[in-house]
Amino acid sequence: MTRCSLSKSALPATVTENMVRIGERICLARKRRSISQAEMATRMFVTRKTLSRLENGETSVSLGVLLSALWVLGLERDILDLAAPEKDIVGLQMEKALLPKRIHTAKTIIEPDF
């Protein structure tokens, strides 16, 4: 019996559309490599139905399944660009706004050397 998740209906349309695109790309990459769904599912240690759900863009598929598919296809390095700190433009702008406008140096007291 499958569980009903409230989060599925609460997802923004762009998230759902992006998941469909990712699924299509994984399917295309698998076909380009002449790997059947059954063979790829076996390599991923999942069922063929789970792989099919991923390729159809179902948002309930776990991140682990997605990463496993990318690993089988040799595309696992691409996932490292997601949320990379150096590409987080908004975060970098917010961090820059917190920097002080001026740097004050402390006055040093020179002690006499007797």
N, C-alpha and C positions, 0 to 999 in steps of 0.2 A: 504494500500500500504506500503510495506516495504522500508526502506531507505537503500541505498547502502553505505557501510562504507569502506573507503580506508584503515582503520587500520586493517581490517581482513586480507587483502592480504599482509600487511606489517609485520605481526607477524612472529617471528622465528618459525621454525618447531617444536622445543622443547616445545614452549608454547602451540601450537596446540595439540601436542601429550599429554602433561600433562593434558590439559583440557579434552581430550578424556578419559584418565585414571581416572580422578576425576569423570566424568560422569558415567563411568562403576562402580566405587566403590559406588557411591550414589545409582545407580540402584540395585546393589547387596545387599546393606544394606536395601533398601526398601523391596526387595523380601524376605530377611531373616526374616523380621518383619511381613511378610504377609500383607503388605499394598498395595492396588491397586494404580495405577497412579492417578485415579480420586479422591480417598480418600486423598492421600498425597497432591495433588494439592489444594484440598479444605482446608486442614490444613495450607498450605503455602499461601493461598489467591492469587493464580495464576491460570491460565488455565492449563488444562492437556497438551496442546500443548507446553506451556512454560516449564513445567517439562520434557516433552519428549525432548525438545531441550537441556536442561541441561544434561540429561542422555546420549544424543548423543554426548556431548562434543562440542557443538557449542559455539564459543568464544564470540558471541554477547550477551549471557545471562548475566544479571547484577550480580554484586557481592551480592546485596541484595537478589536475588533469591537463589544464592548458600548458603548464610548464613541461609536463611529461611529453606532450605532443611536440612542443618546440624542440625538446631534447632529441626525440626520435628523428626529427627532420633536420637536425643540425643547426637549428636557428635559436638555440637557447641564449646566445650572447645578446641578441636583440632586446631581450627583456630587461637587460641591465640599464638601458637608456631611459626606462620609465622612471619618472620622478627623480631623475639625477639632480643633485643639489646645484650643480653648475648650470643647469638648464632651467632652473626654477626662477623665472624672471620676476614674478610677483614677490617671492620670498627674498630674492636679492635686493629688490627695491625697498622692501620693508626693513631689511637689515641695514641698508645704507641710510635710511631715514633715522635710524636709532643711533648712528654714529655721532659723536660730539662735533659741534661746529668748529670749536677751537680746542687746542690742546694746551693746557697750562702746565708749565714746568715748575716744579718746586724750587724755591730758592735754596741753594745749598749754603750752609754756614761753614766757612773755612776756619778750622781751629788752628790756633798758632802751634807751631811745632817747636817746642823748647827743648 
